Every structure is written in C-alpha cells, then in structure tokens.
Amino acid sequence: MADLSVNVCGVDFKNPIIPASGVFGYGREYEELFPLNKLGGIATKGTTLHLRKGNPAPRIAETPSGMLNSVGLQNPGIDHFISTDLPYLLTKNLVILANIAGSTPDECAETAKKLDETDVHMIELNISCPNVKQGGAAFGTSCEMAGEVTRKVRSATKKPLVVKLSPNVTSIADIAKAVEDAGADAVSLINTLLGMRIDINTGRPILHNNVGGLSGPAVFPVAVRMVWQVSNAVKIPVIGMGGVSSGRDAVELMMAGASAVQVGAAIFTDPYAPIRIIDEMNEFLDIKGIKSVRDIIGTVKPW
Amino acid sequence: MKYTQGQYIIIKKSAVAKEIYSFEISCPEVAEVAEAGQFVHIRVGSFTLRRPISICGIDKKKGTLRIVFEIRGEGTAEIARLNEGDLIDMLAPLGHGFTVNPDFRKVVLIGGGIGTPPMLPLAQAYGGKATAISGFRNSSAVILQDDFRKTGAETILCTDDGSAGIHGFVTQPFAELAEQGGIDAVYTCGPMPMLKNIASICREKNIYCEISLEERMACGIGACLGCACRTVRNDEEYFAHVCKDGPVFNAEEVLW
C-alpha cells in the first residue's frame, strides 16, 4: 500500500483523485454508489453569484472516444450552495474545491467573497467555460483578462485559489504565468476543448448551443502536453485533468507535472471510475516499489 | 431513488421486429426496486456515453427486467450484438417513473413506435382497466401486441400506412375515447409531436396525463445536468432533467 497523500498549495489530500467540476454535481447522486470520503476531493459544479438556467437541450453529443457538452453553467447560485450543499459536503471528510464562475470579474470576486466566510477548503475559479456567452472562456483566452479576474478574486478571498485554465489558447503557459503573477495559488487544467458535431441528415448542429466542450479519452494527450508545458512554466502546483480514465492515465499526468488529478467524463462511462483509478494507481506504485505517489510528480525525463 | 451499477446476465434474447430486440436480464437487486417508467443506463464497450433504455418488463419474483430497444446507431447496434449468457453493464433503475393509482378505473396507455415498450408494465399493473393504443410506421414495425393482450388490456393498433390495424395516427382513436369520457389517466411515450397532441387533447378534456420524454443524456442520475427539458416549476421556467426529474413528467409541467 503506497502513500497516496498529496499536498496542493498547503491543502492535504488523502489521495490525488478529485471528480472534476460539472460531472459530479455536489456529490449527492454518487453517494448512492460509494462513500464520498474515499475521494481525495471534489470539485463542485460551477456555481455563479445568481441562479443560472443553462442552455436549451440538446446539451450532450457523442464523439469518437469522448463527448461534447454545452450545459451552460446551470446552477442554483452561490447562496443555495452555501446553505444547502456545502454543509452536506463538509461532513464527508474530503477536500472541497468550490468551482465558481461569473460574467464579470466583479461578479466572480463577489462570489468568492461569499465563500471566504465559509469552511470551504479551496476555490477553483473557472475562467474557461466554453458554453456561456459572457465571461467563461473570454476571461481565459487573454493574459490581461485572466490576470485581471484572478487579481479581483484574489483580493476577495484568503482561501487557496486554484484557477482553471482553458486549452483553447495559443500558449497556455503564458496564461498560467499571468494568473500566477496575479496571485493564484495553483492552476488546474485542462477545461474542455471547443468542438462541434452536425447531424448530416438535418444539417443542424447536434448541440443547441451549436458548439460545446470536448472531453473524454480523446483529449488526454492534449492534457498531458499542456500539464507538462505549464508545470515547466510556473512555480505554483498544477492540478491535471482531461480524459483521465485509468490509474495509468493518472500516473502519466502526474509524471507530466500534476500534483493531483481530476476525473471527468470517465465517470459517465463508469460511475466508479474515481475509486477504480485510486486502486489502480496504488497497484502501479506497489508493483514499481514506489513508496509515495509524491515521488512521481514531474518525473518525466524529456528527450 | 435507489440504484446500483453492475454486470448482469442476459438470460433471453429475441428479435421482436426488424432491428428491434428484446433482452430479459437477471438482476434481482434492480428488479426489486424498479418501477414502471424507469430506465436502465447501459454501458457500450467502445463509447464514452451509456445508452438509456426504458424498462419494458419487471418480474420481481424471478428477479428479472425486460428491455426492448431499437438499433438507432452504433451504440445500440453494439448492444444488440450481445447474446444470451453475455454480461450487460447497467446502472439501474434510474429516473422518476409513472404514477400507478389503484383507484383509477379507466386508463389509456399510448405508445408510439419504440415508445411502446415502457407502456407494458403499466398494462400489467392496470390489466383490464387499461386500453393500450400503439402506433407504428407499418406492419413490420409492430411490436408487443400479444404481450399487451396477455395483460387483459384492450388493444388498439394503428399504422401510419394502414398495413395493420387502423390507418392513421394514435391520436384518432384516442380522441374518440376521450370524447366518450370516464378516463382517469393517460400515460404516453413516443415522438414529441404525438406527445404534444395527446397532451393537448388531455388538457382540453381535463384528463390527468403523464408523458415519458427522452433526451441526449450523460450521467443518468441527475449530476451532470446534460438532459435538460423545459418545464414550469413554481410558475417559472425551469430546465428540469429527464434522467432524474423524469423521464416521466406530468404533461402540465412541460413547456412544448
């Protein structure tokens, strides 16, 4: 039994596996299947200052080795999260990363301020949602905007601040440096890649939003490359995600530089994926005689 | 809602029409809690997304479920290649099912095409109190009529081209029944235009109506919010979710 515990910017995780924001709601639906305390943490559904209705259906499309989604940040608003979902999660003995988003930097800051007064463990600021018209990815695709929104949120909270980055950029390392300079404690990546499918019988895009975010095994190599580039560019820790569906994938992402790993679309295929991935990582480490998962972080030996 | 995920044995497979298959699956813990109108979420080897399939039969004594599904694409084609003795990976039973009220004296079940299978457990529950109207494209697409008759329900068959039963849509015989009155509830599943017409007749005649919807779905349990459906909640528009709030909705809640 290897030591699976990790520490990300001062926060201790019993293991590095975290269901990614958006796939796991606020955890309740999965507790029917397994105890949430087996997880290292949970990144909660992207939550905004006020309730958001989200996009019209269809919001989901299948793709080779993956899927597109355009949910559009449907959520009940931060006050509902703080009064209803957070107290529930705080009883579960896992790290809570409250994922937040907003249409303007001030809105993000106001949402973070509300969380600052709670017992949430970390804030994950989503500057990369591809499915909303204002804010979302618009913040995440320029260094200036990414820096500005990070600075505003930073000044609104003392909680460890993780900024979730968009892969839909020319240089993700530059965006990561901008948010590091603006006071982020960690970065998480990658959010989904912008994609599109068309029903060739009707000529209509499958998603009502026309375009949506691609996730699943198809994006995994992109995630490995970007985690590697970002972890070489910044000093703050990197939380990796993007198409992870096995313990071997999680190990690979950690070798690329991730200190912890989020699991997304794999949960739709196998709802037990996070638990299975923890077991598979442990097994890999034991076979290799590696005592702690921390010993593999960033150990890739580039040619 | 209580659900589990596991691998279950297919104990019987049959082809019930062209590209439509019936599986009987041994899954005692699922059958024990399953209700009419719920669905199972089936993993397909090479795909990221599971496939939601409605439950067509629940045998709590034998511990089995029956599903009847049509090959719609590569995913359902892959499921159809499974055989008796093979394992099927299901997350089930999921969703909010139909309301079965023993006090109802006369109910009408209306299935359109592959929307017909979820009507069968209701026919079993209501027996002779039910009239099952089923509509299909043509005679070669007709399914489950013997099964409905075995429940004691009265059956009315329609085909779009008149090659079997009444020539026309299910709404015609239903409108006539509605005109006669005395219907306590209508339950329906099928194409959206059909559901909309039935709901509109029910509204006009003030008949309680439950409809089963489908939508592209990911998690199946209400976490990802992928399968949105426009509804009214507390007088405001609300995107409900077909997997958890549905698939069965009170027709009055749905915004068409």
Chai-1 contact restraints between the chains, C-beta under 6 A:
chainA,res_idxA,chainB,res_idxB,connection_type,confidence,min_distance_angstrom,max_distance_angstrom,comment,restraint_id
A,V23,B,C224,contact,1.0,0.0,6.0,A-B,restraint_1
A,F24,B,A223,contact,1.0,0.0,6.0,A-B,restraint_2
A,G25,B,A223,contact,1.0,0.0,6.0,A-B,restraint_3
A,E29,B,I221,contact,1.0,0.0,6.0,A-B,restraint_4
A,E29,B,G222,contact,1.0,0.0,6.0,A-B,restraint_5
A,E29,B,A223,contact,1.0,0.0,6.0,A-B,restraint_6
A,K53,B,F239,contact,1.0,0.0,6.0,A-B,restraint_7
A,G54,B,F239,contact,1.0,0.0,6.0,A-B,restraint_8
A,A57,B,E215,contact,1.0,0.0,6.0,A-B,restraint_9
A,A57,B,A228,contact,1.0,0.0,6.0,A-B,restraint_10
A,P58,B,R216,contact,1.0,0.0,6.0,A-B,restraint_11
A,R59,B,G226,contact,1.0,0.0,6.0,A-B,restraint_12
A,R59,B,A228,contact,1.0,0.0,6.0,A-B,restraint_13
A,I60,B,R216,contact,1.0,0.0,6.0,A-B,restraint_14
A,I60,B,A218,contact,1.0,0.0,6.0,A-B,restraint_15
A,I60,B,G226,contact,1.0,0.0,6.0,A-B,restraint_16
A,E62,B,L49,contact,1.0,0.0,6.0,A-B,restraint_17
A,G66,B,T48,contact,1.0,0.0,6.0,A-B,restraint_18
A,M67,B,T48,contact,1.0,0.0,6.0,A-B,restraint_19
A,M67,B,L49,contact,1.0,0.0,6.0,A-B,restraint_20
A,V71,B,L225,contact,1.0,0.0,6.0,A-B,restraint_21
A,Q74,B,L225,contact,1.0,0.0,6.0,A-B,restraint_22
A,Q74,B,F239,contact,1.0,0.0,6.0,A-B,restraint_23
A,G216,B,T48,contact,1.0,0.0,6.0,A-B,restraint_24
A,A265,B,T48,contact,1.0,0.0,6.0,A-B,restraint_25
A,F268,B,L49,contact,1.0,0.0,6.0,A-B,restraint_26
A,F268,B,A218,contact,1.0,0.0,6.0,A-B,restraint_27
A,F268,B,C219,contact,1.0,0.0,6.0,A-B,restraint_28
A,T269,B,T48,contact,1.0,0.0,6.0,A-B,restraint_29
A,P271,B,Q5,contact,1.0,0.0,6.0,A-B,restraint_30
